[in-house]
Structures are given as C-alpha cells and as structure tokens.
Amino acid sequence: MFAEQLKLTFPLLSDFGTREMAKAYGVLRPDGMCNRITYVVDKEGKIAFVEIGNTAIDPTATDEACSRLAHRAATAK
C-alpha cells in the first residue's frame, strides 16, 4: 500500500476508479484525468491545507499540515 510504503501517519483517500471525489472537488479534467492536488481535511470537514501541482505527490507538506492541526487541537483543549 502506498501509505505504508511512505510510512504516513494520516489516512489517504483515492478515488481512481470512480472519480466521484475528483468531480466533487472540481479537479476532474474534461479528458478524464485529474489535476494533482492534495487536500488536508480537518475533523470538522473543512479544508485546512491544499497542495497543487507536481509537488502534491510529496507527502512532506501534508504531514506537516496534519502535525500543525494536531498541535492546534491539543493546545485548544
């Protein structure tokens, strides 16, 4: 699994088969391909971070965004 290979600490969602999420997020192109975009969605369902383009395949920024959200949640208690 991709997430295990990269030792990610957050869940991934891919809808390669159905493209339903790509349609919902407006990233499905007319040719049926998707733009490379990574979203971090917080526990309230709000988009907290977006990475667009070729850099979106590198999970480093996403992991940092998740860490920031976790820290923010911990200090808010």
mmJSON file of the N, C-alpha and C atoms, coordinates in Angstrom:
{"data_MODEL":{"atom_site":{
"group_PDB":["ATOM","ATOM","ATOM","ATOM","ATOM","ATOM","ATOM","ATOM","ATOM","ATOM","ATOM","ATOM","ATOM","ATOM","ATOM","ATOM","ATOM","ATOM","ATOM","ATOM","ATOM","ATOM","ATOM","ATOM","ATOM","ATOM","ATOM","ATOM","ATOM","ATOM","ATOM","ATOM","ATOM","ATOM","ATOM","ATOM","ATOM","ATOM","ATOM","ATOM","ATOM","ATOM","ATOM","ATOM","ATOM","ATOM","ATOM","ATOM","ATOM","ATOM","ATOM","ATOM","ATOM","ATOM","ATOM","ATOM","ATOM","ATOM","ATOM","ATOM","ATOM","ATOM","ATOM","ATOM","ATOM","ATOM","ATOM","ATOM","ATOM","ATOM","ATOM","ATOM","ATOM","ATOM","ATOM","ATOM","ATOM","ATOM","ATOM","ATOM","ATOM","ATOM","ATOM","ATOM","ATOM","ATOM","ATOM","ATOM","ATOM","ATOM","ATOM","ATOM","ATOM","ATOM","ATOM","ATOM","ATOM","ATOM","ATOM","ATOM","ATOM","ATOM","ATOM","ATOM","ATOM","ATOM","ATOM","ATOM","ATOM","ATOM","ATOM","ATOM","ATOM","ATOM","ATOM","ATOM","ATOM","ATOM","ATOM","ATOM","ATOM","ATOM","ATOM","ATOM","ATOM","ATOM","ATOM","ATOM","ATOM","ATOM","ATOM","ATOM","ATOM","ATOM","ATOM","ATOM","ATOM","ATOM","ATOM","ATOM","ATOM","ATOM","ATOM","ATOM","ATOM","ATOM","ATOM","ATOM","ATOM","ATOM","ATOM","ATOM","ATOM","ATOM","ATOM","ATOM","ATOM","ATOM","ATOM","ATOM","ATOM","ATOM","ATOM","ATOM","ATOM","ATOM","ATOM","ATOM","ATOM","ATOM","ATOM","ATOM","ATOM","ATOM","ATOM","ATOM","ATOM","ATOM","ATOM","ATOM","ATOM","ATOM","ATOM","ATOM","ATOM","ATOM","ATOM","ATOM","ATOM","ATOM","ATOM","ATOM","ATOM","ATOM","ATOM","ATOM","ATOM","ATOM","ATOM","ATOM","ATOM","ATOM","ATOM","ATOM","ATOM","ATOM","ATOM","ATOM","ATOM","ATOM","ATOM","ATOM","ATOM","ATOM","ATOM","ATOM","ATOM","ATOM","ATOM","ATOM","ATOM","ATOM","ATOM","ATOM","ATOM","ATOM","ATOM","ATOM","ATOM","ATOM","ATOM"],
"id":[1,2,3,4,5,6,7,8,9,10,11,12,13,14,15,16,17,18,19,20,21,22,23,24,25,26,27,28,29,30,31,32,33,34,35,36,37,38,39,40,41,42,43,44,45,46,47,48,49,50,51,52,53,54,55,56,57,58,59,60,61,62,63,64,65,66,67,68,69,70,71,72,73,74,75,76,77,78,79,80,81,82,83,84,85,86,87,88,89,90,91,92,93,94,95,96,97,98,99,100,101,102,103,104,105,106,107,108,109,110,111,112,113,114,115,116,117,118,119,120,121,122,123,124,125,126,127,128,129,130,131,132,133,134,135,136,137,138,139,140,141,142,143,144,145,146,147,148,149,150,151,152,153,154,155,156,157,158,159,160,161,162,163,164,165,166,167,168,169,170,171,172,173,174,175,176,177,178,179,180,181,182,183,184,185,186,187,188,189,190,191,192,193,194,195,196,197,198,199,200,201,202,203,204,205,206,207,208,209,210,211,212,213,214,215,216,217,218,219,220,221,222,223,224,225,226,227,228,229,230,231],
"type_symbol":["N","C","C","N","C","C","N","C","C","N","C","C","N","C","C","N","C","C","N","C","C","N","C","C","N","C","C","N","C","C","N","C","C","N","C","C","N","C","C","N","C","C","N","C","C","N","C","C","N","C","C","N","C","C","N","C","C","N","C","C","N","C","C","N","C","C","N","C","C","N","C","C","N","C","C","N","C","C","N","C","C","N","C","C","N","C","C","N","C","C","N","C","C","N","C","C","N","C","C","N","C","C","N","C","C","N","C","C","N","C","C","N","C","C","N","C","C","N","C","C","N","C","C","N","C","C","N","C","C","N","C","C","N","C","C","N","C","C","N","C","C","N","C","C","N","C","C","N","C","C","N","C","C","N","C","C","N","C","C","N","C","C","N","C","C","N","C","C","N","C","C","N","C","C","N","C","C","N","C","C","N","C","C","N","C","C","N","C","C","N","C","C","N","C","C","N","C","C","N","C","C","N","C","C","N","C","C","N","C","C","N","C","C","N","C","C","N","C","C","N","C","C","N","C","C","N","C","C","N","C","C"],
"label_atom_id":["N","CA","C","N","CA","C","N","CA","C","N","CA","C","N","CA","C","N","CA","C","N","CA","C","N","CA","C","N","CA","C","N","CA","C","N","CA","C","N","CA","C","N","CA","C","N","CA","C","N","CA","C","N","CA","C","N","CA","C","N","CA","C","N","CA","C","N","CA","C","N","CA","C","N","CA","C","N","CA","C","N","CA","C","N","CA","C","N","CA","C","N","CA","C","N","CA","C","N","CA","C","N","CA","C","N","CA","C","N","CA","C","N","CA","C","N","CA","C","N","CA","C","N","CA","C","N","CA","C","N","CA","C","N","CA","C","N","CA","C","N","CA","C","N","CA","C","N","CA","C","N","CA","C","N","CA","C","N","CA","C","N","CA","C","N","CA","C","N","CA","C","N","CA","C","N","CA","C","N","CA","C","N","CA","C","N","CA","C","N","CA","C","N","CA","C","N","CA","C","N","CA","C","N","CA","C","N","CA","C","N","CA","C","N","CA","C","N","CA","C","N","CA","C","N","CA","C","N","CA","C","N","CA","C","N","CA","C","N","CA","C","N","CA","C","N","CA","C","N","CA","C","N","CA","C","N","CA","C","N","CA","C","N","CA","C","N","CA","C"],
"label_alt_id":[null,null,null,null,null,null,null,null,null,null,null,null,null,null,null,null,null,null,null,null,null,null,null,null,null,null,null,null,null,null,null,null,null,null,null,null,null,null,null,null,null,null,null,null,null,null,null,null,null,null,null,null,null,null,null,null,null,null,null,null,null,null,null,null,null,null,null,null,null,null,null,null,null,null,null,null,null,null,null,null,null,null,null,null,null,null,null,null,null,null,null,null,null,null,null,null,null,null,null,null,null,null,null,null,null,null,null,null,null,null,null,null,null,null,null,null,null,null,null,null,null,null,null,null,null,null,null,null,null,null,null,null,null,null,null,null,null,null,null,null,null,null,null,null,null,null,null,null,null,null,null,null,null,null,null,null,null,null,null,null,null,null,null,null,null,null,null,null,null,null,null,null,null,null,null,null,null,null,null,null,null,null,null,null,null,null,null,null,null,null,null,null,null,null,null,null,null,null,null,null,null,null,null,null,null,null,null,null,null,null,null,null,null,null,null,null,null,null,null,null,null,null,null,null,null,null,null,null,null,null,null],
"label_comp_id":["MET","MET","MET","PHE","PHE","PHE","ALA","ALA","ALA","GLU","GLU","GLU","GLN","GLN","GLN","LEU","LEU","LEU","LYS","LYS","LYS","LEU","LEU","LEU","THR","THR","THR","PHE","PHE","PHE","PRO","PRO","PRO","LEU","LEU","LEU","LEU","LEU","LEU","SER","SER","SER","ASP","ASP","ASP","PHE","PHE","PHE","GLY","GLY","GLY","THR","THR","THR","ARG","ARG","ARG","GLU","GLU","GLU","MET","MET","MET","ALA","ALA","ALA","LYS","LYS","LYS","ALA","ALA","ALA","TYR","TYR","TYR","GLY","GLY","GLY","VAL","VAL","VAL","LEU","LEU","LEU","ARG","ARG","ARG","PRO","PRO","PRO","ASP","ASP","ASP","GLY","GLY","GLY","MET","MET","MET","CYS","CYS","CYS","ASN","ASN","ASN","ARG","ARG","ARG","ILE","ILE","ILE","THR","THR","THR","TYR","TYR","TYR","VAL","VAL","VAL","VAL","VAL","VAL","ASP","ASP","ASP","LYS","LYS","LYS","GLU","GLU","GLU","GLY","GLY","GLY","LYS","LYS","LYS","ILE","ILE","ILE","ALA","ALA","ALA","PHE","PHE","PHE","VAL","VAL","VAL","GLU","GLU","GLU","ILE","ILE","ILE","GLY","GLY","GLY","ASN","ASN","ASN","THR","THR","THR","ALA","ALA","ALA","ILE","ILE","ILE","ASP","ASP","ASP","PRO","PRO","PRO","THR","THR","THR","ALA","ALA","ALA","THR","THR","THR","ASP","ASP","ASP","GLU","GLU","GLU","ALA","ALA","ALA","CYS","CYS","CYS","SER","SER","SER","ARG","ARG","ARG","LEU","LEU","LEU","ALA","ALA","ALA","HIS","HIS","HIS","ARG","ARG","ARG","ALA","ALA","ALA","ALA","ALA","ALA","THR","THR","THR","ALA","ALA","ALA","LYS","LYS","LYS"],
"label_asym_id":["A","A","A","A","A","A","A","A","A","A","A","A","A","A","A","A","A","A","A","A","A","A","A","A","A","A","A","A","A","A","A","A","A","A","A","A","A","A","A","A","A","A","A","A","A","A","A","A","A","A","A","A","A","A","A","A","A","A","A","A","A","A","A","A","A","A","A","A","A","A","A","A","A","A","A","A","A","A","A","A","A","A","A","A","A","A","A","A","A","A","A","A","A","A","A","A","A","A","A","A","A","A","A","A","A","A","A","A","A","A","A","A","A","A","A","A","A","A","A","A","A","A","A","A","A","A","A","A","A","A","A","A","A","A","A","A","A","A","A","A","A","A","A","A","A","A","A","A","A","A","A","A","A","A","A","A","A","A","A","A","A","A","A","A","A","A","A","A","A","A","A","A","A","A","A","A","A","A","A","A","A","A","A","A","A","A","A","A","A","A","A","A","A","A","A","A","A","A","A","A","A","A","A","A","A","A","A","A","A","A","A","A","A","A","A","A","A","A","A","A","A","A","A","A","A","A","A","A","A","A","A"],
"label_entity_id":["1","1","1","1","1","1","1","1","1","1","1","1","1","1","1","1","1","1","1","1","1","1","1","1","1","1","1","1","1","1","1","1","1","1","1","1","1","1","1","1","1","1","1","1","1","1","1","1","1","1","1","1","1","1","1","1","1","1","1","1","1","1","1","1","1","1","1","1","1","1","1","1","1","1","1","1","1","1","1","1","1","1","1","1","1","1","1","1","1","1","1","1","1","1","1","1","1","1","1","1","1","1","1","1","1","1","1","1","1","1","1","1","1","1","1","1","1","1","1","1","1","1","1","1","1","1","1","1","1","1","1","1","1","1","1","1","1","1","1","1","1","1","1","1","1","1","1","1","1","1","1","1","1","1","1","1","1","1","1","1","1","1","1","1","1","1","1","1","1","1","1","1","1","1","1","1","1","1","1","1","1","1","1","1","1","1","1","1","1","1","1","1","1","1","1","1","1","1","1","1","1","1","1","1","1","1","1","1","1","1","1","1","1","1","1","1","1","1","1","1","1","1","1","1","1","1","1","1","1","1","1"],
"label_seq_id":[1,1,1,2,2,2,3,3,3,4,4,4,5,5,5,6,6,6,7,7,7,8,8,8,9,9,9,10,10,10,11,11,11,12,12,12,13,13,13,14,14,14,15,15,15,16,16,16,17,17,17,18,18,18,19,19,19,20,20,20,21,21,21,22,22,22,23,23,23,24,24,24,25,25,25,26,26,26,27,27,27,28,28,28,29,29,29,30,30,30,31,31,31,32,32,32,33,33,33,34,34,34,35,35,35,36,36,36,37,37,37,38,38,38,39,39,39,40,40,40,41,41,41,42,42,42,43,43,43,44,44,44,45,45,45,46,46,46,47,47,47,48,48,48,49,49,49,50,50,50,51,51,51,52,52,52,53,53,53,54,54,54,55,55,55,56,56,56,57,57,57,58,58,58,59,59,59,60,60,60,61,61,61,62,62,62,63,63,63,64,64,64,65,65,65,66,66,66,67,67,67,68,68,68,69,69,69,70,70,70,71,71,71,72,72,72,73,73,73,74,74,74,75,75,75,76,76,76,77,77,77],
"pdbx_PDB_ins_code":[null,null,null,null,null,null,null,null,null,null,null,null,null,null,null,null,null,null,null,null,null,null,null,null,null,null,null,null,null,null,null,null,null,null,null,null,null,null,null,null,null,null,null,null,null,null,null,null,null,null,null,null,null,null,null,null,null,null,null,null,null,null,null,null,null,null,null,null,null,null,null,null,null,null,null,null,null,null,null,null,null,null,null,null,null,null,null,null,null,null,null,null,null,null,null,null,null,null,null,null,null,null,null,null,null,null,null,null,null,null,null,null,null,null,null,null,null,null,null,null,null,null,null,null,null,null,null,null,null,null,null,null,null,null,null,null,null,null,null,null,null,null,null,null,null,null,null,null,null,null,null,null,null,null,null,null,null,null,null,null,null,null,null,null,null,null,null,null,null,null,null,null,null,null,null,null,null,null,null,null,null,null,null,null,null,null,null,null,null,null,null,null,null,null,null,null,null,null,null,null,null,null,null,null,null,null,null,null,null,null,null,null,null,null,null,null,null,null,null,null,null,null,null,null,null,null,null,null,null,null,null],
"Cartn_x":[0.842,0.0,0.888,0.486,1.244,1.521,0.502,0.665,1.645,1.603,2.521,3.951,4.14,5.474,6.12,5.309,5.819,5.796,5.251,5.14,4.385,3.266,2.464,1.707,1.467,0.755,-0.672,-1.157,-2.502,-3.148,-4.481,-5.161,-5.17,-5.223,-5.303,-6.628,-7.127,-8.314,-7.945,-8.244,-8.058,-9.312,-9.789,-10.988,-10.678,-9.544,-9.082,-10.153,-10.882,-11.88,-13.115,-13.675,-14.965,-14.853,-13.824,-13.587,-14.668,-15.453,-16.523,-15.985,-14.915,-14.347,-13.702,-13.051,-12.449,-13.52,-14.659,-15.774,-16.263,-16.44,-16.96,-16.026,-14.716,-13.741,-13.37,-13.938,-13.727,-12.35,-11.713,-10.368,-10.333,-11.492,-11.554,-11.551,-10.574,-10.444,-11.363,-11.67,-12.534,-11.989,-10.66,-10.085,-10.175,-10.818,-10.992,-9.85,-8.802,-7.672,-7.935,-7.143,-7.29,-6.047,-6.25,-5.118,-4.532,-3.232,-2.572,-2.814,-3.646,-3.973,-4.085,-3.534,-3.675,-4.424,-5.442,-6.205,-6.003,-5.9,-5.978,-7.304,-8.14,-9.465,-9.455,-9.858,-9.825,-11.015,-11.063,-12.107,-13.501,-13.597,-14.899,-15.302,-14.435,-14.729,-14.339,-13.581,-13.143,-11.755,-11.547,-10.236,-9.262,-8.2,-7.231,-5.927,-5.684,-4.433,-4.649,-4.032,-4.114,-2.717,-2.331,-1.069,-1.447,-1.026,-1.426,-0.198,-0.336,0.724,1.592,2.749,3.634,4.123,4.197,4.662,3.636,2.413,1.361,1.617,2.489,2.768,3.719,4.457,5.36,4.551,4.464,3.619,4.209,5.407,6.068,5.227,4.777,3.986,2.658,2.097,0.834,1.017,2.091,2.392,2.585,3.276,3.474,2.142,1.261,-0.057,-0.863,-0.802,-1.506,-0.933,0.383,1.022,0.586,0.513,0.06,-1.38,-2.231,-3.633,-3.714,-2.932,-2.936,-2.445,-1.413,-0.884,-1.923,-2.565,-3.598,-4.741,-5.135,-6.226,-5.822,-4.567,-4.085,-3.98,-3.571,-3.426,-4.751,-5.761,-7.084,-7.866,-7.425,-8.162,-7.888],
"Cartn_y":[-1.183,0.0,1.248,2.24,3.474,4.15,4.283,4.954,4.205,2.893,2.093,2.224,2.227,2.374,3.69,4.735,6.053,6.28,5.296,5.387,6.641,6.89,8.068,7.865,8.95,8.904,9.434,9.538,10.051,9.205,9.127,8.32,9.022,8.22,8.734,8.322,9.132,8.807,8.919,7.888,7.933,7.384,8.046,7.553,7.295,6.684,6.417,5.718,4.799,4.03,4.811,5.559,6.225,7.704,8.338,9.776,10.66,10.098,10.877,12.04,11.812,12.902,13.946,13.497,14.442,15.346,14.765,15.571,16.551,16.059,16.888,18.054,17.816,18.858,19.697,19.38,20.186,20.052,18.891,18.711,17.715,17.19,16.262,17.065,16.784,17.485,16.849,17.564,17.005,15.717,15.531,14.312,13.111,13.274,12.179,12.019,12.797,12.775,13.792,13.716,14.647,15.495,16.728,17.554,16.975,17.088,16.589,17.591,17.208,18.079,17.224,17.727,17.08,18.03,17.516,18.278,17.648,18.476,18.011,18.528,17.604,17.949,17.76,18.791,18.683,17.875,17.689,16.853,17.421,18.714,19.341,19.251,18.656,18.513,19.715,20.635,21.827,21.588,22.126,22.007,22.915,22.304,23.035,23.296,22.568,22.701,22.181,22.849,22.425,22.487,21.423,21.383,21.071,21.918,21.784,21.591,20.738,20.542,19.337,19.279,18.133,17.912,18.967,18.815,18.11,17.979,17.342,15.861,15.246,13.829,13.601,14.634,14.532,14.764,13.765,13.899,14.762,15.297,16.057,17.237,18.061,19.233,18.818,17.733,17.241,16.759,16.025,15.542,16.718,17.75,18.951,19.637,19.701,20.313,19.522,18.201,17.35,17.559,17.668,17.91,19.245,20.271,21.583,21.523,20.808,20.666,19.934,18.872,18.116,18.981,19.768,20.657,21.721,22.279,23.286,22.712,21.484,20.83,20.545,20.131,19.819,21.061,22.171,23.399,24.105,23.766,24.393,23.794,22.653,21.969,22.596],
"Cartn_z":[0.0,0.0,0.0,-0.754,-0.919,0.424,1.276,2.565,3.462,3.441,4.252,3.752,2.439,1.867,2.289,2.367,2.746,4.25,4.994,6.464,6.893,6.233,6.541,7.847,8.542,9.819,9.692,8.467,8.228,7.136,7.126,6.099,4.746,3.698,2.331,1.713,0.82,0.043,-1.427,-2.173,-3.618,-4.255,-5.279,-5.968,-7.432,-7.673,-9.026,-9.865,-9.263,-10.005,-10.393,-9.455,-9.707,-10.053,-9.572,-9.786,-9.138,-8.22,-7.588,-6.767,-6.0,-5.201,-6.111,-7.175,-8.122,-8.717,-9.034,-9.557,-8.487,-7.263,-6.176,-5.85,-5.94,-5.632,-6.845,-8.003,-9.196,-9.826,-9.659,-10.212,-11.371,-11.761,-12.884,-14.183,-15.017,-16.29,-17.336,-18.424,-19.472,-20.097,-20.064,-20.639,-19.702,-18.534,-17.591,-16.607,-16.772,-15.841,-14.734,-13.681,-12.563,-12.42,-12.01,-11.639,-10.36,-10.179,-8.975,-7.848,-6.889,-5.759,-4.51,-3.419,-2.121,-1.201,-0.537,0.442,1.817,2.838,4.215,4.743,5.192,5.697,7.207,7.951,9.41,9.929,11.245,11.85,11.663,11.398,11.148,9.68,8.861,7.437,6.599,7.175,6.452,5.857,4.67,4.035,4.786,5.326,6.136,5.393,4.299,3.562,2.158,1.172,-0.225,-0.832,-1.51,-2.262,-3.704,-4.643,-6.043,-6.927,-7.927,-8.907,-8.616,-9.275,-9.141,-7.718,-6.918,-5.538,-4.657,-5.131,-4.337,-4.105,-4.866,-4.662,-3.485,-3.075,-1.928,-0.657,0.233,1.42,2.53,2.353,3.415,3.887,2.971,3.359,3.985,3.484,4.031,5.459,5.709,7.053,8.004,7.551,8.372,8.662,7.674,7.878,8.899,8.831,9.806,11.205,11.302,12.603,13.185,12.342,12.807,13.306,12.584,13.021,14.347,14.51,15.767,16.921,16.677,17.713,18.089,17.076,17.31,18.138,17.83,18.558,20.008,20.194,21.541,22.422,21.847,22.64,22.863,22.09,22.248,23.405,23.897,24.992,26.325],
"occupancy":[1.0,1.0,1.0,1.0,1.0,1.0,1.0,1.0,1.0,1.0,1.0,1.0,1.0,1.0,1.0,1.0,1.0,1.0,1.0,1.0,1.0,1.0,1.0,1.0,1.0,1.0,1.0,1.0,1.0,1.0,1.0,1.0,1.0,1.0,1.0,1.0,1.0,1.0,1.0,1.0,1.0,1.0,1.0,1.0,1.0,1.0,1.0,1.0,1.0,1.0,1.0,1.0,1.0,1.0,1.0,1.0,1.0,1.0,1.0,1.0,1.0,1.0,1.0,1.0,1.0,1.0,1.0,1.0,1.0,1.0,1.0,1.0,1.0,1.0,1.0,1.0,1.0,1.0,1.0,1.0,1.0,1.0,1.0,1.0,1.0,1.0,1.0,1.0,1.0,1.0,1.0,1.0,1.0,1.0,1.0,1.0,1.0,1.0,1.0,1.0,1.0,1.0,1.0,1.0,1.0,1.0,1.0,1.0,1.0,1.0,1.0,1.0,1.0,1.0,1.0,1.0,1.0,1.0,1.0,1.0,1.0,1.0,1.0,1.0,1.0,1.0,1.0,1.0,1.0,1.0,1.0,1.0,1.0,1.0,1.0,1.0,1.0,1.0,1.0,1.0,1.0,1.0,1.0,1.0,1.0,1.0,1.0,1.0,1.0,1.0,1.0,1.0,1.0,1.0,1.0,1.0,1.0,1.0,1.0,1.0,1.0,1.0,1.0,1.0,1.0,1.0,1.0,1.0,1.0,1.0,1.0,1.0,1.0,1.0,1.0,1.0,1.0,1.0,1.0,1.0,1.0,1.0,1.0,1.0,1.0,1.0,1.0,1.0,1.0,1.0,1.0,1.0,1.0,1.0,1.0,1.0,1.0,1.0,1.0,1.0,1.0,1.0,1.0,1.0,1.0,1.0,1.0,1.0,1.0,1.0,1.0,1.0,1.0,1.0,1.0,1.0,1.0,1.0,1.0,1.0,1.0,1.0,1.0,1.0,1.0,1.0,1.0,1.0,1.0,1.0,1.0],
"B_iso_or_equiv":[0.0,0.0,0.0,0.0,0.0,0.0,0.0,0.0,0.0,0.0,0.0,0.0,0.0,0.0,0.0,0.0,0.0,0.0,0.0,0.0,0.0,0.0,0.0,0.0,0.0,0.0,0.0,0.0,0.0,0.0,0.0,0.0,0.0,0.0,0.0,0.0,0.0,0.0,0.0,0.0,0.0,0.0,0.0,0.0,0.0,0.0,0.0,0.0,0.0,0.0,0.0,0.0,0.0,0.0,0.0,0.0,0.0,0.0,0.0,0.0,0.0,0.0,0.0,0.0,0.0,0.0,0.0,0.0,0.0,0.0,0.0,0.0,0.0,0.0,0.0,0.0,0.0,0.0,0.0,0.0,0.0,0.0,0.0,0.0,0.0,0.0,0.0,0.0,0.0,0.0,0.0,0.0,0.0,0.0,0.0,0.0,0.0,0.0,0.0,0.0,0.0,0.0,0.0,0.0,0.0,0.0,0.0,0.0,0.0,0.0,0.0,0.0,0.0,0.0,0.0,0.0,0.0,0.0,0.0,0.0,0.0,0.0,0.0,0.0,0.0,0.0,0.0,0.0,0.0,0.0,0.0,0.0,0.0,0.0,0.0,0.0,0.0,0.0,0.0,0.0,0.0,0.0,0.0,0.0,0.0,0.0,0.0,0.0,0.0,0.0,0.0,0.0,0.0,0.0,0.0,0.0,0.0,0.0,0.0,0.0,0.0,0.0,0.0,0.0,0.0,0.0,0.0,0.0,0.0,0.0,0.0,0.0,0.0,0.0,0.0,0.0,0.0,0.0,0.0,0.0,0.0,0.0,0.0,0.0,0.0,0.0,0.0,0.0,0.0,0.0,0.0,0.0,0.0,0.0,0.0,0.0,0.0,0.0,0.0,0.0,0.0,0.0,0.0,0.0,0.0,0.0,0.0,0.0,0.0,0.0,0.0,0.0,0.0,0.0,0.0,0.0,0.0,0.0,0.0,0.0,0.0,0.0,0.0,0.0,0.0,0.0,0.0,0.0,0.0,0.0,0.0],
"pdbx_formal_charge":[null,null,null,null,null,null,null,null,null,null,null,null,null,null,null,null,null,null,null,null,null,null,null,null,null,null,null,null,null,null,null,null,null,null,null,null,null,null,null,null,null,null,null,null,null,null,null,null,null,null,null,null,null,null,null,null,null,null,null,null,null,null,null,null,null,null,null,null,null,null,null,null,null,null,null,null,null,null,null,null,null,null,null,null,null,null,null,null,null,null,null,null,null,null,null,null,null,null,null,null,null,null,null,null,null,null,null,null,null,null,null,null,null,null,null,null,null,null,null,null,null,null,null,null,null,null,null,null,null,null,null,null,null,null,null,null,null,null,null,null,null,null,null,null,null,null,null,null,null,null,null,null,null,null,null,null,null,null,null,null,null,null,null,null,null,null,null,null,null,null,null,null,null,null,null,null,null,null,null,null,null,null,null,null,null,null,null,null,null,null,null,null,null,null,null,null,null,null,null,null,null,null,null,null,null,null,null,null,null,null,null,null,null,null,null,null,null,null,null,null,null,null,null,null,null,null,null,null,null,null,null],
"auth_seq_id":[1,1,1,2,2,2,3,3,3,4,4,4,5,5,5,6,6,6,7,7,7,8,8,8,9,9,9,10,10,10,11,11,11,12,12,12,13,13,13,14,14,14,15,15,15,16,16,16,17,17,17,18,18,18,19,19,19,20,20,20,21,21,21,22,22,22,23,23,23,24,24,24,25,25,25,26,26,26,27,27,27,28,28,28,29,29,29,30,30,30,31,31,31,32,32,32,33,33,33,34,34,34,35,35,35,36,36,36,37,37,37,38,38,38,39,39,39,40,40,40,41,41,41,42,42,42,43,43,43,44,44,44,45,45,45,46,46,46,47,47,47,48,48,48,49,49,49,50,50,50,51,51,51,52,52,52,53,53,53,54,54,54,55,55,55,56,56,56,57,57,57,58,58,58,59,59,59,60,60,60,61,61,61,62,62,62,63,63,63,64,64,64,65,65,65,66,66,66,67,67,67,68,68,68,69,69,69,70,70,70,71,71,71,72,72,72,73,73,73,74,74,74,75,75,75,76,76,76,77,77,77],
"auth_comp_id":["MET","MET","MET","PHE","PHE","PHE","ALA","ALA","ALA","GLU","GLU","GLU","GLN","GLN","GLN","LEU","LEU","LEU","LYS","LYS","LYS","LEU","LEU","LEU","THR","THR","THR","PHE","PHE","PHE","PRO","PRO","PRO","LEU","LEU","LEU","LEU","LEU","LEU","SER","SER","SER","ASP","ASP","ASP","PHE","PHE","PHE","GLY","GLY","GLY","THR","THR","THR","ARG","ARG","ARG","GLU","GLU","GLU","MET","MET","MET","ALA","ALA","ALA","LYS","LYS","LYS","ALA","ALA","ALA","TYR","TYR","TYR","GLY","GLY","GLY","VAL","VAL","VAL","LEU","LEU","LEU","ARG","ARG","ARG","PRO","PRO","PRO","ASP","ASP","ASP","GLY","GLY","GLY","MET","MET","MET","CYS","CYS","CYS","ASN","ASN","ASN","ARG","ARG","ARG","ILE","ILE","ILE","THR","THR","THR","TYR","TYR","TYR","VAL","VAL","VAL","VAL","VAL","VAL","ASP","ASP","ASP","LYS","LYS","LYS","GLU","GLU","GLU","GLY","GLY","GLY","LYS","LYS","LYS","ILE","ILE","ILE","ALA","ALA","ALA","PHE","PHE","PHE","VAL","VAL","VAL","GLU","GLU","GLU","ILE","ILE","ILE","GLY","GLY","GLY","ASN","ASN","ASN","THR","THR","THR","ALA","ALA","ALA","ILE","ILE","ILE","ASP","ASP","ASP","PRO","PRO","PRO","THR","THR","THR","ALA","ALA","ALA","THR","THR","THR","ASP","ASP","ASP","GLU","GLU","GLU","ALA","ALA","ALA","CYS","CYS","CYS","SER","SER","SER","ARG","ARG","ARG","LEU","LEU","LEU","ALA","ALA","ALA","HIS","HIS","HIS","ARG","ARG","ARG","ALA","ALA","ALA","ALA","ALA","ALA","THR","THR","THR","ALA","ALA","ALA","LYS","LYS","LYS"],
"auth_asym_id":["A","A","A","A","A","A","A","A","A","A","A","A","A","A","A","A","A","A","A","A","A","A","A","A","A","A","A","A","A","A","A","A","A","A","A","A","A","A","A","A","A","A","A","A","A","A","A","A","A","A","A","A","A","A","A","A","A","A","A","A","A","A","A","A","A","A","A","A","A","A","A","A","A","A","A","A","A","A","A","A","A","A","A","A","A","A","A","A","A","A","A","A","A","A","A","A","A","A","A","A","A","A","A","A","A","A","A","A","A","A","A","A","A","A","A","A","A","A","A","A","A","A","A","A","A","A","A","A","A","A","A","A","A","A","A","A","A","A","A","A","A","A","A","A","A","A","A","A","A","A","A","A","A","A","A","A","A","A","A","A","A","A","A","A","A","A","A","A","A","A","A","A","A","A","A","A","A","A","A","A","A","A","A","A","A","A","A","A","A","A","A","A","A","A","A","A","A","A","A","A","A","A","A","A","A","A","A","A","A","A","A","A","A","A","A","A","A","A","A","A","A","A","A","A","A","A","A","A","A","A","A"],
"auth_atom_id":["N","CA","C","N","CA","C","N","CA","C","N","CA","C","N","CA","C","N","CA","C","N","CA","C","N","CA","C","N","CA","C","N","CA","C","N","CA","C","N","CA","C","N","CA","C","N","CA","C","N","CA","C","N","CA","C","N","CA","C","N","CA","C","N","CA","C","N","CA","C","N","CA","C","N","CA","C","N","CA","C","N","CA","C","N","CA","C","N","CA","C","N","CA","C","N","CA","C","N","CA","C","N","CA","C","N","CA","C","N","CA","C","N","CA","C","N","CA","C","N","CA","C","N","CA","C","N","CA","C","N","CA","C","N","CA","C","N","CA","C","N","CA","C","N","CA","C","N","CA","C","N","CA","C","N","CA","C","N","CA","C","N","CA","C","N","CA","C","N","CA","C","N","CA","C","N","CA","C","N","CA","C","N","CA","C","N","CA","C","N","CA","C","N","CA","C","N","CA","C","N","CA","C","N","CA","C","N","CA","C","N","CA","C","N","CA","C","N","CA","C","N","CA","C","N","CA","C","N","CA","C","N","CA","C","N","CA","C","N","CA","C","N","CA","C","N","CA","C","N","CA","C","N","CA","C","N","CA","C","N","CA","C","N","CA","C","N","CA","C"],
"pdbx_PDB_model_num":[1,1,1,1,1,1,1,1,1,1,1,1,1,1,1,1,1,1,1,1,1,1,1,1,1,1,1,1,1,1,1,1,1,1,1,1,1,1,1,1,1,1,1,1,1,1,1,1,1,1,1,1,1,1,1,1,1,1,1,1,1,1,1,1,1,1,1,1,1,1,1,1,1,1,1,1,1,1,1,1,1,1,1,1,1,1,1,1,1,1,1,1,1,1,1,1,1,1,1,1,1,1,1,1,1,1,1,1,1,1,1,1,1,1,1,1,1,1,1,1,1,1,1,1,1,1,1,1,1,1,1,1,1,1,1,1,1,1,1,1,1,1,1,1,1,1,1,1,1,1,1,1,1,1,1,1,1,1,1,1,1,1,1,1,1,1,1,1,1,1,1,1,1,1,1,1,1,1,1,1,1,1,1,1,1,1,1,1,1,1,1,1,1,1,1,1,1,1,1,1,1,1,1,1,1,1,1,1,1,1,1,1,1,1,1,1,1,1,1,1,1,1,1,1,1,1,1,1,1,1,1]
}}}
